[in-house]
Amino acid sequence: MKSNCRAGSKRINEKKTHYMLFSCNEWKEYSSMRFLGATDNPETLYVMIGSCIRADDMLY
Protein backbone atom coordinates (compact mmCIF):
# COMPACT_ATOMS: atom_id res chain seq x y z
CA MET A 1 0.00 0.00 0.00
CA LYS A 2 1.43 3.38 -1.04
CA SER A 3 1.25 6.43 1.16
CA ASN A 4 0.14 9.79 -0.25
CA CYS A 5 2.62 11.66 1.98
CA ARG A 6 5.78 12.97 0.36
CA ALA A 7 9.08 12.68 2.11
CA GLY A 8 10.42 16.09 3.06
CA SER A 9 7.12 17.91 2.71
CA LYS A 10 7.06 20.92 5.06
CA ARG A 11 3.36 21.75 4.71
CA ILE A 12 2.09 18.90 6.86
CA ASN A 13 2.17 20.78 10.17
CA GLU A 14 1.83 24.28 8.78
CA LYS A 15 -1.23 26.08 10.17
CA LYS A 16 -2.76 29.12 8.53
CA THR A 17 -5.12 31.66 10.03
CA HIS A 18 -8.15 32.64 7.96
CA TYR A 19 -10.27 35.74 8.57
CA MET A 20 -13.93 35.90 7.60
CA LEU A 21 -15.92 39.13 7.47
CA PHE A 22 -19.66 39.13 8.08
CA SER A 23 -22.20 41.92 8.40
CA CYS A 24 -25.35 41.95 10.49
CA ASN A 25 -28.07 44.37 11.54
CA GLU A 26 -27.81 46.70 14.54
CA TRP A 27 -29.38 44.08 16.86
CA LYS A 28 -26.78 41.50 15.78
CA GLU A 29 -29.40 38.94 14.86
CA TYR A 30 -28.01 35.68 13.52
CA SER A 31 -30.56 35.58 10.70
CA SER A 32 -29.33 38.93 9.36
CA MET A 33 -25.72 37.77 9.00
CA ARG A 34 -24.26 38.14 5.49
CA PHE A 35 -20.90 36.87 4.33
CA LEU A 36 -18.77 39.68 2.89
CA GLY A 37 -15.40 38.04 2.31
CA ALA A 38 -12.56 35.83 3.49
CA THR A 39 -8.79 36.28 3.50
CA ASP A 40 -5.67 34.92 5.11
CA ASN A 41 -3.99 38.34 5.28
CA PRO A 42 -4.94 40.73 8.13
CA GLU A 43 -4.03 43.78 6.02
CA THR A 44 -6.56 42.70 3.40
CA LEU A 45 -9.16 42.33 6.14
CA TYR A 46 -8.50 45.94 7.25
CA VAL A 47 -8.93 47.13 3.66
CA MET A 48 -12.23 45.23 3.38
CA ILE A 49 -13.51 46.78 6.62
CA GLY A 50 -12.37 50.25 5.55
CA SER A 51 -14.09 50.00 2.19
CA CYS A 52 -17.34 48.89 3.87
CA ILE A 53 -17.17 51.88 6.22
CA ARG A 54 -16.52 54.30 3.34
CA ALA A 55 -19.44 52.84 1.38
CA ASP A 56 -21.71 53.39 4.44
CA ASP A 57 -22.38 49.66 4.68
CA MET A 58 -20.77 49.56 8.13
CA LEU A 59 -20.73 51.97 11.07
CA TYR A 60 -17.56 53.00 12.85
Buried (B, 14 or more C-beta within 10 A) or exposed (E): EEEEEEEEEEEEEEEEEEBEBEEEEEEEEEEEEEEBBEBEEEEBBEEBBEEBEEEEEBEE
